[in-house]
């Protein structure tokens, strides 16, 4: 899967061939990837796949998931000059995109980890980039939420509008979905959360509730439904996530890990 992704990314940039190679004779060359800002390295398997496909040597100077500082040399490249010049943007785009997500994710994890709360990503990913972007959150320290509609049954507010008999729906769901799948229901109030626990939800997502409201739900869960997991979601930011982590939930999910990640600054320099 990684190799197919890399081939398609390379095809997008190369098109019918790099026009520079028509004009300039080639030679052996060396290059390096330099960090122009701080970050967390992510994308090593994708870079390695590009090196195999394109036939150049790539030696990483920083490990996957390791933090780096501005000015650090992240990788050394060696190969045909035409090759190195033609893969530059593809390599940088992959590493930049993945490392930027991992970098922001690490900042969130540092807020939640002291409280033993899992940080989860969401399905708010760019089309066709879900595997890549969720891989980056994982390298940053997050735990992946469901990858798609087929690996857990989540009943959101929009689903609830279509269900007249939730108790009957839950019975049918238990009979029809795979044994290993969990059922998660989105609650917007204490009363809803209690009802969904009583109906047998495995996970209750507490959507757009305040930390104090969530703490009340967590206290009830701890007394009456200890097996139910609680997930906080909605309007989670770096500034407020610690208060949610202290509320008694098991996990916090936020799409910001991906859609709010600003690109860090990397560049390739020929030597």
Protein Blocks (a to p, Z undefined) as FASTA:
>chain_A
ZZmmmmmmmmmmnmnopfklmmmccdddddddddfbdcddehjlmmmmmmmmnopacddf
bdehiacdehiafbdcdddfklmmmmmmmmmmmmmmmmmmmmmmmmmmmmmmmnopacdd
dfbdcehilmmmmmmmmmnopacddfblklcccddfklmmmpmblmlmmmmmmmmmcfkl
ccddddfbfklmmmmmmnopabdcdehiafklmmmmmmmmmmmmmmbccddeejiafklm
mmmmmnopabdcdfklmmmmccdddddddZZ
